Amino acid sequence: MGGLLSNINTGKPGRMVTNDYIVDIANRDGQLQLNVTDRKTGQTSTIQVSGLQNNSTDF
């Protein structure tokens, strides 16, 4: 997850794939957005966190 968070700091989205889940993470205009997809059911949950600082390195 640390690598994913470092990527969004530079404006790049990230993806982590496990046997059970796919996690997509992106910085959407200062809002952290995670899409978590259950690979077995195909259901996706979206988590959004606002108040991010641009160019922050405190991950």
PQR file with spaces between the fields and no chain letter, atoms N, CA, C, O and H, PARSE charges and radii, in Angstrom:
ATOM       1  N    MET     1       0.818   -1.190    0.000 -0.4000 1.5000
ATOM       2  CA   MET     1       0.000    0.000    0.000 -0.0000 2.0000
ATOM       3  C    MET     1       0.862    1.255    0.000  0.5500 1.7000
ATOM       4  O    MET     1       0.475    2.265   -0.587 -0.5500 1.4000
ATOM       5  N    GLY     2       2.009    1.210    0.640 -0.4000 1.5000
ATOM       6  CA   GLY     2       2.874    2.382    0.666 -0.0000 2.0000
ATOM       7  C    GLY     2       3.282    2.825   -0.725  0.5500 1.7000
ATOM       8  O    GLY     2       3.328    4.022   -1.009 -0.5500 1.4000
ATOM       9  H    GLY     2       2.323    0.389    1.117  0.4000 1.0000
ATOM      10  N    GLY     3       3.580    1.870   -1.593 -0.4000 1.5000
ATOM      11  CA   GLY     3       3.940    2.193   -2.971 -0.0000 2.0000
ATOM      12  C    GLY     3       2.788    2.842   -3.719  0.5500 1.7000
ATOM      13  O    GLY     3       2.994    3.745   -4.530 -0.5500 1.4000
ATOM      14  H    GLY     3       3.543    0.897   -1.361  0.4000 1.0000
ATOM      15  N    LEU     4       1.578    2.381   -3.447 -0.4000 1.5000
ATOM      16  CA   LEU     4       0.407    2.978   -4.083 -0.0000 2.0000
ATOM      17  C    LEU     4       0.233    4.425   -3.649  0.5500 1.7000
ATOM      18  O    LEU     4      -0.066    5.294   -4.469 -0.5500 1.4000
ATOM      19  H    LEU     4       1.410    1.648   -2.788  0.4000 1.0000
ATOM      20  N    LEU     5       0.419    4.683   -2.359 -0.4000 1.5000
ATOM      21  CA   LEU     5       0.266    6.047   -1.858 -0.0000 2.0000
ATOM      22  C    LEU     5       1.352    6.961   -2.394  0.5500 1.7000
ATOM      23  O    LEU     5       1.099    8.138   -2.652 -0.5500 1.4000
ATOM      24  H    LEU     5       0.661    3.977   -1.693  0.4000 1.0000
ATOM      25  N    SER     6       2.553    6.440   -2.564 -0.4000 1.5000
ATOM      26  CA   SER     6       3.627    7.247   -3.148 -0.0000 2.0000
ATOM      27  C    SER     6       3.298    7.618   -4.585  0.5500 1.7000
ATOM      28  O    SER     6       3.582    8.736   -5.015 -0.5500 1.4000
ATOM      29  H    SER     6       2.759    5.484   -2.354  0.4000 1.0000
ATOM      30  N    ASN     7       2.711    6.709   -5.324 -0.4000 1.5000
ATOM      31  CA   ASN     7       2.327    6.978   -6.714 -0.0000 2.0000
ATOM      32  C    ASN     7       1.312    8.104   -6.817  0.5500 1.7000
ATOM      33  O    ASN     7       1.434    8.963   -7.689 -0.5500 1.4000
ATOM      34  H    ASN     7       2.481    5.800   -4.975  0.4000 1.0000
ATOM      35  N    ILE     8       0.310    8.117   -5.941 -0.4000 1.5000
ATOM      36  CA   ILE     8      -0.713    9.151   -6.070 -0.0000 2.0000
ATOM      37  C    ILE     8      -0.158   10.522   -5.732  0.5500 1.7000
ATOM      38  O    ILE     8      -0.671   11.532   -6.214 -0.5500 1.4000
ATOM      39  H    ILE     8       0.210    7.419   -5.232  0.4000 1.0000
ATOM      40  N    ASN     9       0.885   10.574   -4.907 -0.4000 1.5000
ATOM      41  CA   ASN     9       1.505   11.855   -4.584 -0.0000 2.0000
ATOM      42  C    ASN     9       2.083   12.511   -5.829  0.5500 1.7000
ATOM      43  O    ASN     9       2.143   13.738   -5.912 -0.5500 1.4000
ATOM      44  H    ASN     9       1.301    9.753   -4.515  0.4000 1.0000
ATOM      45  N    THR    10       2.506   11.715   -6.789 -0.4000 1.5000
ATOM      46  CA   THR    10       3.065   12.257   -8.027 -0.0000 2.0000
ATOM      47  C    THR    10       2.007   12.365   -9.125  0.5500 1.7000
ATOM      48  O    THR    10       2.331   12.671  -10.273 -0.5500 1.4000
ATOM      49  H    THR    10       2.458   10.718   -6.721  0.4000 1.0000
ATOM      50  N    GLY    11       0.749   12.115   -8.775 -0.4000 1.5000
ATOM      51  CA   GLY    11      -0.336   12.237   -9.741 -0.0000 2.0000
ATOM      52  C    GLY    11      -0.620   10.979  -10.533  0.5500 1.7000
ATOM      53  O    GLY    11      -1.450   10.989  -11.441 -0.5500 1.4000
ATOM      54  H    GLY    11       0.487   11.866   -7.843  0.4000 1.0000
ATOM      55  N    LYS    12       0.066    9.891  -10.196 -0.4000 1.5000
ATOM      56  CA   LYS    12      -0.137    8.633  -10.913 -0.0000 2.0000
ATOM      57  C    LYS    12      -1.097    7.736  -10.137  0.5500 1.7000
ATOM      58  O    LYS    12      -0.962    7.597   -8.921 -0.5500 1.4000
ATOM      59  H    LYS    12       0.741    9.884   -9.458  0.4000 1.0000
ATOM      60  N    PRO    13      -2.057    7.133  -10.816 -0.5600 1.5000
ATOM      61  CA   PRO    13      -2.914    6.163  -10.133  0.2800 2.0000
ATOM      62  C    PRO    13      -2.125    4.883   -9.866  0.5500 1.7000
ATOM      63  O    PRO    13      -1.073    4.656  -10.462 -0.5500 1.4000
ATOM      64  N    GLY    14      -2.640    4.056   -8.971 -0.4000 1.5000
ATOM      65  CA   GLY    14      -1.965    2.804   -8.669 -0.0000 2.0000
ATOM      66  C    GLY    14      -2.948    1.656   -8.611  0.5500 1.7000
ATOM      67  O    GLY    14      -4.159    1.853   -8.511 -0.5500 1.4000
ATOM      68  H    GLY    14      -3.495    4.240   -8.486  0.4000 1.0000
ATOM      69  N    ARG    15      -2.403    0.454   -8.675 -0.4000 1.5000
ATOM      70  CA   ARG    15      -3.238   -0.749   -8.625 -0.0000 2.0000
ATOM      71  C    ARG    15      -2.489   -1.837   -7.878  0.5500 1.7000
ATOM      72  O    ARG    15      -1.291   -2.039   -8.077 -0.5500 1.4000
ATOM      73  H    ARG    15      -1.419    0.295   -8.755  0.4000 1.0000
ATOM      74  N    MET    16      -3.219   -2.537   -7.012 -0.4000 1.5000
ATOM      75  CA   MET    16      -2.689   -3.701   -6.315 -0.0000 2.0000
ATOM      76  C    MET    16      -3.668   -4.845   -6.554  0.5500 1.7000
ATOM      77  O    MET    16      -4.873   -4.692   -6.357 -0.5500 1.4000
ATOM      78  H    MET    16      -4.192   -2.373   -6.851  0.4000 1.0000
ATOM      79  N    VAL    17      -3.148   -5.982   -6.975 -0.4000 1.5000
ATOM      80  CA   VAL    17      -3.987   -7.140   -7.267 -0.0000 2.0000
ATOM      81  C    VAL    17      -3.562   -8.288   -6.365  0.5500 1.7000
ATOM      82  O    VAL    17      -2.383   -8.634   -6.300 -0.5500 1.4000
ATOM      83  H    VAL    17      -2.168   -6.107   -7.135  0.4000 1.0000
ATOM      84  N    THR    18      -4.534   -8.879   -5.666 -0.4000 1.5000
ATOM      85  CA   THR    18      -4.292  -10.078   -4.870 -0.0000 2.0000
ATOM      86  C    THR    18      -5.198  -11.184   -5.409  0.5500 1.7000
ATOM      87  O    THR    18      -5.950  -10.973   -6.360 -0.5500 1.4000
ATOM      88  H    THR    18      -5.492   -8.598   -5.718  0.4000 1.0000
ATOM      89  N    ASN    19      -5.120  -12.346   -4.803 -0.4000 1.5000
ATOM      90  CA   ASN    19      -5.997  -13.442   -5.227 -0.0000 2.0000
ATOM      91  C    ASN    19      -7.469  -13.106   -5.008  0.5500 1.7000
ATOM      92  O    ASN    19      -8.333  -13.581   -5.744 -0.5500 1.4000
ATOM      93  H    ASN    19      -4.509  -12.517   -4.030  0.4000 1.0000
ATOM      94  N    ASP    20      -7.755  -12.283   -3.989 -0.4000 1.5000
ATOM      95  CA   ASP    20      -9.137  -12.002   -3.618 -0.0000 2.0000
ATOM      96  C    ASP    20      -9.660  -10.643   -4.074  0.5500 1.7000
ATOM      97  O    ASP    20     -10.852  -10.494   -4.344 -0.5500 1.4000
ATOM      98  H    ASP    20      -7.053  -11.897   -3.390  0.4000 1.0000
ATOM      99  N    TYR    21      -8.765   -9.645   -4.160 -0.4000 1.5000
ATOM     100  CA   TYR    21      -9.214   -8.271   -4.415 -0.0000 2.0000
ATOM     101  C    TYR    21      -8.344   -7.556   -5.440  0.5500 1.7000
ATOM     102  O    TYR    21      -7.187   -7.914   -5.662 -0.5500 1.4000
ATOM     103  H    TYR    21      -7.797   -9.766   -3.940  0.4000 1.0000
ATOM     104  N    ILE    22      -8.933   -6.537   -6.057 -0.4000 1.5000
ATOM     105  CA   ILE    22      -8.201   -5.576   -6.877 -0.0000 2.0000
ATOM     106  C    ILE    22      -8.442   -4.216   -6.234  0.5500 1.7000
ATOM     107  O    ILE    22      -9.589   -3.815   -6.036 -0.5500 1.4000
ATOM     108  H    ILE    22      -9.872   -6.246   -5.877  0.4000 1.0000
ATOM     109  N    VAL    23      -7.365   -3.505   -5.909 -0.4000 1.5000
ATOM     110  CA   VAL    23      -7.474   -2.184   -5.300 -0.0000 2.0000
ATOM     111  C    VAL    23      -6.902   -1.163   -6.274  0.5500 1.7000
ATOM     112  O    VAL    23      -5.724   -1.224   -6.628 -0.5500 1.4000
ATOM     113  H    VAL    23      -6.433   -3.830   -6.070  0.4000 1.0000
ATOM     114  N    ASP    24      -7.736   -0.227   -6.704 -0.4000 1.5000
ATOM     115  CA   ASP    24      -7.308    0.886   -7.545 -0.0000 2.0000
ATOM     116  C    ASP    24      -7.352    2.144   -6.693  0.5500 1.7000
ATOM     117  O    ASP    24      -8.326    2.382   -5.979 -0.5500 1.4000
ATOM     118  H    ASP    24      -8.693   -0.177   -6.417  0.4000 1.0000
ATOM     119  N    ILE    25      -6.293    2.953   -6.765 -0.4000 1.5000
ATOM     120  CA   ILE    25      -6.202    4.151   -5.947 -0.0000 2.0000
ATOM     121  C    ILE    25      -5.799    5.326   -6.824  0.5500 1.7000
ATOM     122  O    ILE    25      -4.958    5.194   -7.713 -0.5500 1.4000
ATOM     123  H    ILE    25      -5.501    2.760   -7.344  0.4000 1.0000
ATOM     124  N    ALA    26      -6.413    6.480   -6.561 -0.4000 1.5000
ATOM     125  CA   ALA    26      -6.112    7.666   -7.366 -0.0000 2.0000
ATOM     126  C    ALA    26      -6.375    8.923   -6.548  0.5500 1.7000
ATOM     127  O    ALA    26      -7.176    8.919   -5.614 -0.5500 1.4000
ATOM     128  H    ALA    26      -7.096    6.586   -5.838  0.4000 1.0000
ATOM     129  N    ASN    27      -5.690    9.992   -6.916 -0.4000 1.5000
ATOM     130  CA   ASN    27      -5.927   11.311   -6.343 -0.0000 2.0000
ATOM     131  C    ASN    27      -6.800   12.070   -7.331  0.5500 1.7000
ATOM     132  O    ASN    27      -6.354   12.427   -8.421 -0.5500 1.4000
ATOM     133  H    ASN    27      -5.039    9.995   -7.676  0.4000 1.0000
ATOM     134  N    ARG    28      -8.028   12.308   -6.947 -0.4000 1.5000
ATOM     135  CA   ARG    28      -8.990   13.009   -7.804 -0.0000 2.0000
ATOM     136  C    ARG    28      -9.150   14.439   -7.288  0.5500 1.7000
ATOM     137  O    ARG    28     -10.020   14.715   -6.461 -0.5500 1.4000
ATOM     138  H    ARG    28      -8.390   12.017   -6.062  0.4000 1.0000
ATOM     139  N    ASP    29      -8.309   15.336   -7.779 -0.4000 1.5000
ATOM     140  CA   ASP    29      -8.375   16.752   -7.383 -0.0000 2.0000
ATOM     141  C    ASP    29      -8.332   16.933   -5.870  0.5500 1.7000
ATOM     142  O    ASP    29      -9.153   17.653   -5.302 -0.5500 1.4000
ATOM     143  H    ASP    29      -7.603   15.111   -8.450  0.4000 1.0000
ATOM     144  N    GLY    30      -7.373   16.278   -5.218 -0.4000 1.5000
ATOM     145  CA   GLY    30      -7.206   16.409   -3.775 -0.0000 2.0000
ATOM     146  C    GLY    30      -8.058   15.461   -2.962  0.5500 1.7000
ATOM     147  O    GLY    30      -8.075   15.548   -1.735 -0.5500 1.4000
ATOM     148  H    GLY    30      -6.705   15.692   -5.679  0.4000 1.0000
ATOM     149  N    GLN    31      -8.756   14.571   -3.608 -0.4000 1.5000
ATOM     150  CA   GLN    31      -9.581   13.580   -2.922 -0.0000 2.0000
ATOM     151  C    GLN    31      -9.044   12.193   -3.229  0.5500 1.7000
ATOM     152  O    GLN    31      -8.927   11.805   -4.391 -0.5500 1.4000
ATOM     153  H    GLN    31      -8.742   14.500   -4.606  0.4000 1.0000
ATOM     154  N    LEU    32      -8.719   11.448   -2.176 -0.4000 1.5000
ATOM     155  CA   LEU    32      -8.227   10.085   -2.340 -0.0000 2.0000
ATOM     156  C    LEU    32      -9.408    9.180   -2.654  0.5500 1.7000
ATOM     157  O    LEU    32     -10.396    9.166   -1.920 -0.5500 1.4000
ATOM     158  H    LEU    32      -8.815   11.763   -1.232  0.4000 1.0000
ATOM     159  N    GLN    33      -9.309    8.429   -3.738 -0.4000 1.5000
ATOM     160  CA   GLN    33     -10.381    7.508   -4.110 -0.0000 2.0000
ATOM     161  C    GLN    33      -9.816    6.111   -4.261  0.5500 1.7000
ATOM     162  O    GLN    33      -8.878    5.887   -5.027 -0.5500 1.4000
ATOM     163  H    GLN    33      -8.506    8.441   -4.334  0.4000 1.0000
ATOM     164  N    LEU    34     -10.394    5.171   -3.524 -0.4000 1.5000
ATOM     165  CA   LEU    34     -10.034    3.763   -3.627 -0.0000 2.0000
ATOM     166  C    LEU    34     -11.236    2.997   -4.143  0.5500 1.7000
ATOM     167  O    LEU    34     -12.343    3.143   -3.624 -0.5500 1.4000
ATOM     168  H    LEU    34     -11.155    5.353   -2.902  0.4000 1.0000
ATOM     169  N    ASN    35     -11.024    2.192   -5.152 -0.4000 1.5000
ATOM     170  CA   ASN    35     -12.038    1.257   -5.633 -0.0000 2.0000
ATOM     171  C    ASN    35     -11.522   -0.137   -5.316  0.5500 1.7000
ATOM     172  O    ASN    35     -10.465   -0.546   -5.797 -0.5500 1.4000
ATOM     173  H    ASN    35     -10.125    2.073   -5.574  0.4000 1.0000
ATOM     174  N    VAL    36     -12.278   -0.858   -4.505 -0.4000 1.5000
ATOM     175  CA   VAL    36     -11.894   -2.208   -4.099 -0.0000 2.0000
ATOM     176  C    VAL    36     -12.875   -3.179   -4.735  0.5500 1.7000
ATOM     177  O    VAL    36     -14.074   -3.134   -4.459 -0.5500 1.4000
ATOM     178  H    VAL    36     -13.137   -0.526   -4.115  0.4000 1.0000
ATOM     179  N    THR    37     -12.357   -4.057   -5.589 -0.4000 1.5000
ATOM     180  CA   THR    37     -13.197   -5.019   -6.295 -0.0000 2.0000
ATOM     181  C    THR    37     -12.949   -6.414   -5.751  0.5500 1.7000
ATOM     182  O    THR    37     -11.810   -6.876   -5.695 -0.5500 1.4000
ATOM     183  H    THR    37     -11.383   -4.093   -5.813  0.4000 1.0000
ATOM     184  N    ASP    38     -14.018   -7.079   -5.352 -0.4000 1.5000
ATOM     185  CA   ASP    38     -13.959   -8.466   -4.911 -0.0000 2.0000
ATOM     186  C    ASP    38     -13.909   -9.324   -6.170  0.5500 1.7000
ATOM     187  O    ASP    38     -14.853   -9.333   -6.961 -0.5500 1.4000
ATOM     188  H    ASP    38     -14.944   -6.703   -5.398  0.4000 1.0000
ATOM     189  N    ARG    39     -12.826  -10.030   -6.350 -0.4000 1.5000
ATOM     190  CA   ARG    39     -12.649  -10.792   -7.589 -0.0000 2.0000
ATOM     191  C    ARG    39     -13.626  -11.958   -7.702  0.5500 1.7000
ATOM     192  O    ARG    39     -13.959  -12.380   -8.809 -0.5500 1.4000
ATOM     193  H    ARG    39     -12.059  -10.022   -5.708  0.4000 1.0000
ATOM     194  N    LYS    40     -14.086  -12.479   -6.574 -0.4000 1.5000
ATOM     195  CA   LYS    40     -15.005  -13.614   -6.603 -0.0000 2.0000
ATOM     196  C    LYS    40     -16.416  -13.185   -7.001  0.5500 1.7000
ATOM     197  O    LYS    40     -17.061  -13.840   -7.820 -0.5500 1.4000
ATOM     198  H    LYS    40     -13.815  -12.136   -5.675  0.4000 1.0000
ATOM     199  N    THR    41     -16.893  -12.083   -6.417 -0.4000 1.5000
ATOM     200  CA   THR    41     -18.272  -11.651   -6.663 -0.0000 2.0000
ATOM     201  C    THR    41     -18.380  -10.577   -7.740  0.5500 1.7000
ATOM     202  O    THR    41     -19.447  -10.378   -8.320 -0.5500 1.4000
ATOM     203  H    THR    41     -16.369  -11.551   -5.752  0.4000 1.0000
ATOM     204  N    GLY    42     -17.269   -9.884   -8.007 -0.4000 1.5000
ATOM     205  CA   GLY    42     -17.294   -8.793   -8.969 -0.0000 2.0000
ATOM     206  C    GLY    42     -17.821   -7.486   -8.397  0.5500 1.7000
ATOM     207  O    GLY    42     -17.893   -6.484   -9.109 -0.5500 1.4000
ATOM     208  H    GLY    42     -16.402  -10.046   -7.536  0.4000 1.0000
ATOM     209  N    GLN    43     -18.192   -7.485   -7.116 -0.4000 1.5000
ATOM     210  CA   GLN    43     -18.710   -6.269   -6.491 -0.0000 2.0000
ATOM     211  C    GLN    43     -17.572   -5.299   -6.196  0.5500 1.7000
ATOM     212  O    GLN    43     -16.478   -5.703   -5.802 -0.5500 1.4000
ATOM     213  H    GLN    43     -18.133   -8.299   -6.538  0.4000 1.0000
ATOM     214  N    THR    44     -17.851   -4.009   -6.395 -0.4000 1.5000
ATOM     215  CA   THR    44     -16.862   -2.970   -6.157 -0.0000 2.0000
ATOM     216  C    THR    44     -17.359   -2.014   -5.086  0.5500 1.7000
ATOM     217  O    THR    44     -18.508   -1.575   -5.113 -0.5500 1.4000
ATOM     218  H    THR    44     -18.740   -3.681   -6.715  0.4000 1.0000
ATOM     219  N    SER    45     -16.481   -1.696   -4.142 -0.4000 1.5000
ATOM     220  CA   SER    45     -16.756   -0.677   -3.131 -0.0000 2.0000
ATOM     221  C    SER    45     -15.845    0.503   -3.397  0.5500 1.7000
ATOM     222  O    SER    45     -14.677    0.328   -3.745 -0.5500 1.4000
ATOM     223  H    SER    45     -15.547   -2.052   -4.120  0.4000 1.0000
ATOM     224  N    THR    46     -16.375    1.704   -3.233 -0.4000 1.5000
ATOM     225  CA   THR    46     -15.599    2.915   -3.430 -0.0000 2.0000
ATOM     226  C    THR    46     -15.453    3.635   -2.101  0.5500 1.7000
ATOM     227  O    THR    46     -16.431    3.846   -1.385 -0.5500 1.4000
ATOM     228  H    THR    46     -17.324    1.846   -2.950  0.4000 1.0000
ATOM     229  N    ILE    47     -14.221    4.009   -1.780 -0.4000 1.5000
ATOM     230  CA   ILE    47     -13.916    4.764   -0.568 -0.0000 2.0000
ATOM     231  C    ILE    47     -13.313    6.082   -1.016  0.5500 1.7000
ATOM     232  O    ILE    47     -12.369    6.101   -1.806 -0.5500 1.4000
ATOM     233  H    ILE    47     -13.426    3.837   -2.362  0.4000 1.0000
ATOM     234  N    GLN    48     -13.858    7.190   -0.513 -0.4000 1.5000
ATOM     235  CA   GLN    48     -13.343    8.507   -0.863 -0.0000 2.0000
ATOM     236  C    GLN    48     -12.975    9.253    0.413  0.5500 1.7000
ATOM     237  O    GLN    48     -13.735    9.271    1.381 -0.5500 1.4000
ATOM     238  H    GLN    48     -14.625    7.174    0.128  0.4000 1.0000
ATOM     239  N    VAL    49     -11.788    9.872    0.397 -0.4000 1.5000
ATOM     240  CA   VAL    49     -11.306   10.650    1.532 -0.0000 2.0000
ATOM     241  C    VAL    49     -10.924   12.024    1.009  0.5500 1.7000
ATOM     242  O    VAL    49     -10.121   12.136    0.083 -0.5500 1.4000
ATOM     243  H    VAL    49     -11.170    9.857   -0.389  0.4000 1.0000
ATOM     244  N    SER    50     -11.490   13.063    1.593 -0.4000 1.5000
ATOM     245  CA   SER    50     -11.173   14.414    1.134 -0.0000 2.0000
ATOM     246  C    SER    50     -10.145   15.054    2.058  0.5500 1.7000
ATOM     247  O    SER    50      -9.836   14.527    3.126 -0.5500 1.4000
ATOM     248  H    SER    50     -12.143   12.972    2.345  0.4000 1.0000
ATOM     249  N    GLY    51      -9.621   16.199    1.628 -0.4000 1.5000
ATOM     250  CA   GLY    51      -8.688   16.958    2.449 -0.0000 2.0000
ATOM     251  C    GLY    51      -7.237   16.596    2.253  0.5500 1.7000
ATOM     252  O    GLY    51      -6.412   16.897    3.116 -0.5500 1.4000
ATOM     253  H    GLY    51      -9.872   16.627    0.760  0.4000 1.0000
ATOM     254  N    LEU    52      -6.891   15.954    1.139 -0.4000 1.5000
ATOM     255  CA   LEU    52      -5.492   15.621    0.884 -0.0000 2.0000
ATOM     256  C    LEU    52      -4.713   16.872    0.528  0.5500 1.7000
ATOM     257  O    LEU    52      -5.247   17.807   -0.070 -0.5500 1.4000
ATOM     258  H    LEU    52      -7.561   15.709    0.438  0.4000 1.0000
ATOM     259  N    GLN    53      -3.438   16.875    0.905 -0.4000 1.5000
ATOM     260  CA   GLN    53      -2.555   17.968    0.517 -0.0000 2.0000
ATOM     261  C    GLN    53      -1.811   17.555   -0.735  0.5500 1.7000
ATOM     262  O    GLN    53      -1.280   16.447   -0.807 -0.5500 1.4000
ATOM     263  H    GLN    53      -3.004   16.116    1.390  0.4000 1.0000
ATOM     264  N    ASN    54      -1.767   18.426   -1.714 -0.4000 1.5000
ATOM     265  CA   ASN    54      -0.994   18.142   -2.915 -0.0000 2.0000
ATOM     266  C    ASN    54       0.489   18.144   -2.590  0.5500 1.7000
ATOM     267  O    ASN    54       0.959   18.975   -1.812 -0.5500 1.4000
ATOM     268  H    ASN    54      -2.198   19.326   -1.656  0.4000 1.0000
ATOM     269  N    ASN    55       1.228   17.212   -3.186 -0.4000 1.5000
ATOM     270  CA   ASN    55       2.678   17.077   -3.021 -0.0000 2.0000
ATOM     271  C    ASN    55       3.101   16.779   -1.593  0.5500 1.7000
ATOM     272  O    ASN    55       4.224   17.102   -1.209 -0.5500 1.4000
ATOM     273  H    ASN    55       0.846   16.537   -3.817  0.4000 1.0000
ATOM     274  N    SER    56       2.235   16.176   -0.804 -0.4000 1.5000
ATOM     275  CA   SER    56       2.599   15.784    0.551 -0.0000 2.0000
ATOM     276  C    SER    56       3.447   14.527    0.504  0.5500 1.7000
ATOM     277  O    SER    56       3.218   13.652   -0.332 -0.5500 1.4000
ATOM     278  H    SER    56       1.322   15.914   -1.117  0.4000 1.0000
ATOM     279  N    THR    57       4.421   14.431    1.390 -0.4000 1.5000
ATOM     280  CA   THR    57       5.288   13.246    1.426 -0.0000 2.0000
ATOM     281  C    THR    57       5.167   12.509    2.750  0.5500 1.7000
ATOM     282  O    THR    57       5.976   11.623    3.028 -0.5500 1.4000
ATOM     283  H    THR    57       4.608   15.141    2.069  0.4000 1.0000
ATOM     284  N    ASP    58       4.188   12.844    3.569 -0.4000 1.5000
ATOM     285  CA   ASP    58       4.046   12.241    4.892 -0.0000 2.0000
ATOM     286  C    ASP    58       3.160   11.011    4.874  0.5500 1.7000
ATOM     287  O    ASP    58       2.173   10.952    5.607 -0.5500 1.4000
ATOM     288  H    ASP    58       3.531   13.563    3.343  0.4000 1.0000
ATOM     289  N    PHE    59       3.497   10.015    4.040 -0.4000 1.5000
ATOM     290  CA   PHE    59       2.713    8.779    4.004 -0.0000 2.0000
ATOM     291  C    PHE    59       3.351    7.764    4.883  0.5500 1.7000
ATOM     292  O    PHE    59       2.850    6.645    4.998 -0.5500 1.4000
ATOM     293  H    PHE    59       4.298   10.062    3.445  0.4000 1.0000
